[in-house]
């Protein structure tokens, strides 16, 4: 029985499928990291998180009635 399992595990089909699956998961995790960067609790920035949020909110433009899409709303 052990010899049979050894032949199955070392067959070229099993090795080929294993390599394909490993390459697939490597690509998926790489793309996931590109589109969803890691968020760690530790930051090298000296500002606390609340100050960062306030600074980011201050940089946002003021909202206006026009939406810059060329679409006018009827009032």
Helices and strands as residue ranges (DSSP letters): H 2-9, H 12-35, H 49-59
